[in-house]
Amino acid sequence: MPEPRPQTAAKRAVAALLRETREAGWVRAKFEIKPDGSVTIDAAMSDAEPLDDFLENDLRMR
């Protein structure tokens, strides 16, 4: 059997990682598969804090 292409192998790895992150209760998991088969993962156990430039007290820019 021929060896799978790098992107196919990356897709299988991402599918397995998604299953595991869901079972573990992770809130966020984002995967980016590049054409060469490399994978970038952004995962967290909690939601990311919003990145705004406003102060809550007076809603002015810092």
Secondary structure by P-SEA (a helix, b strand, c coil): cccccaaaaaaaaaaaaaaaaaaacccbbbbbbccccbbbbbbccccccccccccccccccc
